[in-house]
């Protein structure tokens, strides 16, 4: 990213980088990440203004410091971190941010450093063992917010988070009662799975929270509905986010908790999916297979391993009259696994040397890149055009004819 400074030392937005098409015109040899700060800002403001509680950004979705700063500037003050490296990263990038260590299985050393060095007071857990670890590592601190992670269904989500974490129904009561003893504030948290396609997922989970509170008869100070808020992808267009917020608010209001209880959520995907896309080049075509210069070991892990579909647009000098057809992609490494089935709809006359923008990679795309086999690139450009899709106020780019953006 280049920016220059004026006489007052203020950064001026780079000139001539207004759209992905303008970047493509330069014919970059390496894949380029196109960053849209305005899209991340819009998503953050939406959650800050409309979610009926506190929005905690789940850092794993995209830990890049430039994004963390945008979210902070847009009013996101709390960050969900899962590892000591994420704790250190956010503490260093946003020294005033509040960190919540929401991985239910932590190294004792990580808890200790988080508590004593970085001021972390909020931790999640799903076993008695983890509770004892937290108590030991913080030397019996009396200022802890402890959130018990309960198991809920992932049936309405595209990516399950139901099998790994969460205390079983039969053990909830004992764990809530024991945690109540150790906690200053007691919370219950859950995660309905990523890309929840219906608000009903949260209604069902809230019913579980209600049952747990009634059974354990404890005072609960925090209800944390986790992440799972969807974004928009081909074949996965969810209802408006307001519908999710409404269901969550209703569920929260119906819980038998104290009037001072807080409602939290932990959006990852929804805050950053629209933030980034990747501009790739076609290096070879073989029938309906395109060999591109980013792939499973780059930003397309989900496209390769769980068949996630991302929107695409062809960017080339000449408009195309060819009809769209379905393509699959091969990434640049020498590995057969580096294959993305799609289908990705592009004009039938795509050929080597063409550029393709792959959209909605801000969440779990850019974050999962590797340098395997010597591929991958750190090139980034800030652009001001709209993302290919948006859940925030019909802001999405107009779809070009035949999926072609003329350069
Ligand atoms: C991954 C994760 C999130 C974010 O999930 P999204 O589906 O990206 O919103 C939030 N909380 C926890 C505990 C997570 O593991």
Boltz pocket constraint, residues with backbone or C-beta under 6 A from the ligand:
constraints:
  - pocket:
      binder: B
      contacts: [[A, 58], [A, 60], [A, 61], [A, 80], [A, 102], [A, 103], [A, 191], [A, 193], [A, 194], [A, 195], [A, 226], [A, 227], [A, 228], [A, 229], [A, 266], [A, 267], [A, 268], [A, 269], [A, 270]]
      max_distance: 6.0
